[in-house]
Amino acid sequence: MTVALLTREKEYLAKLLEAIQRCVYFLNASENRIEWPLTGDVLTLRKKDTALFEAMSAINERFSKLQDTLGLAMRHSLVLSGEPVDSFMKVLAFFEKKQVIDSIEDWQMARTARNLSAHDYEIAYGEVAEHFNNLHTLKVSLYQIARRFILYCESELGVHPGSPDFHDEFMAITQEYMMDP
């Protein structure tokens, strides 16, 4: 890998890291606009509340984008490290071993919820509430992964987010969900 190519690849990863921070920031903002947990009764009563349903739509989109961006960035970081990336399961196994993700199963549960949010057009308000409560719960794992992954990239690859614009907010948001100091 030439120096110019390596520099370009690191710059790309830096942009992905910044995108991860941005995703967490905006997902958190959307989540803060909703009183949790949601119930089918609340959604039924507020079925014409555009602010509520716009916030819910944003949560679907931002949750999905966060997981997609994390996956892309994890794969790309392994390319930079010279690790095998022929399957995403190997990427997940690597990051489970490095304790960036708690378990492959946790990632897969979030992925399943992400896929449902992209393809399920449920209109039963109880089921809609259940879906969003699941995303609300699963976001904790994604926030933890995001923080640990960015710290991994900084310490192991010397790659930092492309700009400091979201750094302080990202660190504050994710710190709230970390088990260790």
C-alpha positions in Angstrom: 0.0 0.0 0.0 1.6 3.3 -1.0 1.8 6.2 1.4 -0.8 8.2 -0.6 -3.2 5.3 -0.7 -2.8 4.6 3.0 -3.4 8.3 3.8 -6.6 8.3 1.7 -7.8 5.2 3.4 -7.1 6.7 6.9 -8.9 9.9 5.8 -11.9 7.8 4.7 -12.0 6.0 8.1 -11.7 9.4 9.8 -14.8 10.6 7.9 -16.7 7.4 8.9 -15.7 8.0 12.6 -17.1 11.5 12.4 -20.2 10.2 10.8 -20.6 7.8 13.7 -20.4 10.6 16.2 -22.9 12.6 14.2 -25.3 9.6 14.1 -25.1 9.2 17.9 -25.7 13.0 18.4 -28.8 13.1 16.2 -30.2 9.8 17.3 -29.9 11.0 20.9 -31.6 14.3 20.0 -34.5 12.4 18.4 -34.8 10.1 21.3 -35.0 13.0 23.7 -38.1 14.2 22.0 -40.1 11.1 23.1 -41.3 10.1 26.5 -40.3 6.5 27.1 -41.5 3.8 27.1 -44.0 4.2 24.3 -47.3 2.3 24.5 -49.9 1.4 22.0 -52.5 3.6 23.9 -50.2 6.6 23.7 -49.7 6.2 20.0 -53.4 5.7 19.5 -54.2 8.9 21.3 -51.5 10.8 19.5 -51.9 9.2 16.1 -52.0 12.6 14.4 -49.1 14.1 16.3 -46.8 14.9 13.5 -43.9 15.9 15.9 -44.1 12.6 17.6 -44.2 10.5 14.4 -41.5 12.6 12.8 -39.3 11.9 15.8 -40.1 8.2 15.5 -39.3 8.2 11.8 -36.0 9.9 12.6 -35.2 7.3 15.2 -35.7 4.5 12.7 -33.5 6.2 10.1 -30.8 7.3 12.5 -30.6 3.9 14.3 -30.2 2.2 10.9 -27.6 4.7 9.7 -25.6 4.3 12.9 -25.5 0.6 12.6 -24.7 0.7 8.9 -21.9 3.2 9.4 -20.4 1.3 12.3 -20.4 -1.9 10.2 -18.7 -0.1 7.3 -16.2 1.5 9.5 -15.3 -1.7 11.4 -14.8 -3.5 8.1 -12.7 -0.6 6.7 -10.5 -0.4 9.9 -9.7 -4.1 9.4 -8.7 -3.5 5.8 -6.2 -0.9 7.1 -5.0 -3.3 9.7 -4.4 -6.1 7.1 -6.9 -8.4 8.8 -9.2 -10.7 6.8 -12.6 -9.2 5.9 -13.9 -11.8 3.6 -17.0 -12.2 5.8 -18.7 -9.8 8.2 -18.8 -12.6 10.8 -15.0 -12.5 10.9 -15.2 -8.7 11.4 -17.6 -9.1 14.3 -15.5 -12.0 15.8 -12.4 -9.7 15.6 -14.1 -6.9 17.4 -15.7 -9.2 19.9 -12.2 -10.5 20.8 -11.0 -6.9 21.1 -14.0 -6.1 23.3 -15.4 -3.4 21.1 -18.6 -5.4 20.8 -19.9 -7.4 23.8 -21.2 -10.3 21.6 -21.9 -11.1 18.0 -25.5 -11.9 19.1 -26.0 -8.4 20.4 -25.0 -7.0 17.1 -27.3 -9.4 15.3 -30.2 -8.5 17.5 -29.7 -4.8 16.7 -29.3 -5.7 13.0 -32.6 -7.6 13.1 -34.3 -4.6 14.6 -32.7 -2.4 12.1 -34.0 -4.6 9.2 -37.5 -4.6 10.7 -37.5 -0.8 10.9 -36.6 -0.6 7.2 -39.1 -3.1 6.0 -41.9 -3.5 8.5 -44.9 -1.2 7.9 -46.9 -2.2 11.0 -50.0 -0.2 11.8 -51.0 -1.9 15.0 -50.0 0.8 17.6 -49.0 -1.7 20.2 -46.6 -3.4 17.9 -45.2 -0.1 16.7 -44.6 0.9 20.3 -42.9 -2.4 21.0 -40.6 -1.9 18.0 -39.6 1.6 19.1 -39.1 0.5 22.7 -36.8 -2.2 21.3 -34.8 0.3 19.4 -34.6 2.5 22.5 -33.1 -0.4 24.4 -30.8 -1.6 21.7 -29.3 1.9 21.1 -27.4 1.5 24.4 -25.3 -1.3 22.9 -24.7 0.7 19.7 -23.6 3.7 21.7 -21.2 1.5 23.7 -19.9 0.0 20.5 -19.5 3.4 18.9 -17.5 4.8 21.8 -15.2 1.7 22.1 -14.7 1.5 18.3 -13.6 5.1 18.1 -11.3 4.7 21.0 -9.9 1.5 19.3 -9.3 3.4 16.1 -7.5 6.2 17.9 -5.3 4.0 20.0 -4.6 1.1 17.6 -4.7 2.9 14.2 -3.9 6.5 15.1 -7.1 7.6 13.3 -9.4 10.2 14.8 -12.7 11.5 13.7 -12.4 13.9 10.7 -13.3 16.9 12.7 -13.8 17.7 16.4 -17.3 19.1 15.7 -19.3 16.4 17.5 -16.5 15.1 19.9 -17.6 16.6 23.2 -21.3 15.8 22.7 -20.5 12.3 21.5 -18.3 11.6 24.5 -20.9 13.0 26.9 -23.8 11.0 25.4 -21.9 7.7 25.2 -20.3 8.1 28.7 -23.8 7.9 30.1 -24.2 4.3 28.8 -20.7 3.0 29.6 -20.4 0.4 32.4 -16.8 1.1 33.0 -15.4 4.6 33.7 
